[in-house]
Amino acid sequence: MRTIVFSLFLLLTAPAFALLPPLYQSVTELQEIMDSDELTKYLPTSQKILSITAVGIGYILRTQEYQMLIEVQYQQQSKMGPALFELIFHEPTKNQS
């Protein structure tokens, strides 16, 4: 009986461990953005980051002169753990004055 109850407990709680909580997932995504070589490929190193705002498909990064969309594309995975994702850096556009 204990084995059955324990097995049911594991089955019912397994999906809860499939992903990181939203706070930790977004921290992981932001760390990947900041560590990416793509960031300095698209933005001059003289630019200071003023804000990073979450939007529906990723983040908008703003500097003194530019803004850039960074898409987060989640990948399908078959095992439990943090969500796998790929970052897509779009060409920055000049800020409107």
Number of C-alpha atoms within 10 A of each C-alpha: 6 7 8 9 10 11 11 12 11 11 10 10 10 11 11 10 11 15 14 15 11 9 8 12 15 14 11 14 19 16 11 14 19 11 11 13 10 14 17 13 11 13 18 12 10 9 13 13 15 12 13 17 10 14 11 7 12 20 21 17 19 21 19 13 17 19 22 21 21 22 18 18 13 12 10 9 12 7 8 13 12 15 16 14 15 12 17 14 19 15 13 18 12 12 12 7 4
